[in-house]
Amino acid sequence: MVTARARAADGIDEARLWQRHMAMARLGARGDGGVNRQALSDEDIAARRTLIGWAEARGFACAVDPIGNLFVRRAGREPDQPPVLTGSHLDSQPTGGKFDGAYGVLAGFEVLEALEDLGVATRRSIEAVAWTNEEGSRFQPGAMGSAAFVGRMALGAVLDTVDRAGVRLGDALEATLAATPTLARRPLGFPVASYVEAHIEQGPRLEAEGKLIGAVTGIQGSRWFAVEVKGEEAHAGTTPLRGRKDALKAAMSMIGALESLMADASDVVRFTVGRFDVSPNSPNTVPGRVFFSVDFRHPDPAVLARLGDRVAPVCREHARGCAVTVTPTFDAPPIQFERAIVDAVSGAAARLGLSCMDIFSGAFHDAKFVAEVAPTGMIFVPCARGISHNPAESAEPAHLAAGARVLAEVLVELADR
């Protein structure tokens, strides 16, 4: 057995890593080339079982915690020491791609396989983790697994969350855990030495700058809101306009006012209405209810606070006689990653001869929450045209392997501390 960090990257198998991605992409595959593998669905269960099968074939130990986070462990020389974690998530958006999240899990698993192939011993154990429900497409908000792990979200509240079909997360989780009944159980929030997450960038900067590796310095803040507008259903042909309480028109007025509030000549503000439901959704009935979501992000905590605090008042000011309820559903401040890990990423890239740049993440990731309890960093690789959350999401096999080589060096360095 050897401990040379310089050998860690040598074991990364580009073809194997790509084949793992293609195998995982078949689970929940869409006809347009994308993936629909939402959290705790049958497709997600199949993905978990596939990863477990690969892990057990290599002799790695697998375990789950009370929120269903899945851990694959390669034991170190001092197995009682807090482990080094790496990973991301296996769930996807309904119209997702092959690489968002899955790359971080599979790159982490590839590192475990590479170290095993090479016979590299590490002081600490290294574990690849697949966090539960990062996307938040089925159950809101996202990153529930990592947030519950660090204590940011109460487990009971998470388990009682329901999806749009009325399915309780706790019940879906019970079915997921029942599909792998022999797995060992771990507690939430066990000690972690450090965490490094590999991910496609989900943006265009690396590609535009001609860089292979992004050493991620931090993640911008996010505030999400659920807005419910209640008006009054009425006959479209007989009810005078002046007497209507049209929930759709009120919602449109609110969204227009929020667009104005969020206007930003520097194009740093991120404001999205991603969900919009109208009831009764009939062509000849005045809409009586509208639900819409607000996703607001910014790297400056002062701006995040100032504009986020205006969302509810602006909605009330444009209610047009309707009742409006604005419920905050997610609030995460901007974070800066441990500089030592950022430097470890850029240093590994330099040793491997890979172009690298510091980069700030516009998307939130599980790393955002793990950073609350352990030194944390991220590694970005390019994705074509920056497209993500889209079936057209694309990444090059060589780029995925390059990120995994950097990850291997960094993980070994951290695990030998």
Order of alpha helices (4+ residues) and beta strands (2+ residues): alpha-alpha-beta-beta-beta-alpha-beta-alpha-alpha-alpha-beta-beta-alpha-beta-beta-beta-alpha-beta-beta-beta-beta-alpha-alpha-beta-beta-alpha-beta-alpha-beta-alpha
